[in-house]
Amino acid sequence: SKINPWSLQLCKKKAEKLHQELMDAGYVNVAQKYMLLEDVTARFRHPCILDLKMGKRQYADIDSDK
């Protein structure tokens, strides 16, 4: 799979900025992982994407499974 060069460049810049902020704040041993997603719309001329969530309840990431 190909990675969009522009996305990779932006990701690297953001990571460098975050790293510098953490170093300035004294967080020397902090490690974070990022996931770089592929642009699945790159081959389309006029892509149209719908991010649809259905249901009555919304849960936060930190909520338990109960």
DOMAR-851271 format. One line per 5 residues: their letters; for each residue x, y, z of C-alpha. Coordinates in Angstrom, 2 decimals, padded with zeros to 5 digits. Layout:
residues N
A = X/Y/Z; ...
***
This chain:
residues 66
SKINP = 000.00/000.00/000.00; 001.15/003.50/-000.75; 001.39/006.27/001.80; 000.46/009.75/000.71; 003.73/011.77/000.86
WSLQL = 001.90/014.89/002.03; 000.23/012.99/004.90; 003.56/011.51/005.90; 005.19/014.96/005.90; 002.40/016.42/008.07
CKKKA = 002.60/013.48/010.46; 006.36/013.89/010.84; 006.03/017.65/011.49; 003.36/017.05/014.14; 005.45/014.34/015.79
EKLHQ = 008.52/016.60/015.86; 006.49/019.45/017.38; 004.97/017.15/020.00; 008.38/015.70/020.83; 009.83/019.17/021.34
ELMDA = 006.90/020.20/023.56; 007.35/017.09/025.69; 011.09/017.67/025.98; 010.50/021.31/027.00; 007.98/020.20/029.63
GYVNV = 010.40/017.67/031.11; 008.70/014.50/029.87; 011.85/012.79/028.66; 010.68/009.16/028.72; 007.24/009.64/027.18
AQKYM = 006.50/007.48/024.14; 003.40/007.65/022.00; 002.34/005.59/019.02; 000.49/006.94/016.03; -001.38/005.22/013.26
LLEDV = -001.00/006.74/009.79; -004.01/005.88/007.70; -003.85/005.36/003.97; -005.87/007.70/001.75; -008.31/005.20/000.28
TARFR = -009.91/007.95/-001.83; -006.70/008.81/-003.70; -007.64/006.92/-006.84; -011.06/008.59/-007.13; -011.68/011.87/-008.88
HPCIL = -014.54/013.17/-006.73; -014.69/010.97/-003.63; -017.71/011.16/-001.36; -017.45/009.71/002.12; -020.15/009.28/004.74
DLKMG = -019.21/008.62/008.36; -022.52/007.46/009.79; -023.14/006.40/013.34; -026.52/004.98/014.25; -028.03/004.27/017.62
KRQYA = -029.52/005.90/020.69; -026.49/005.98/022.96; -022.99/007.31/022.63; -020.15/006.01/024.75; -016.79/007.57/025.47
DIDSD = -013.57/005.65/024.86; -012.89/005.48/028.60; -016.28/003.92/029.48; -016.31/000.31/030.63; -017.98/-002.46/028.64
K = -020.80/-002.76/031.22
***
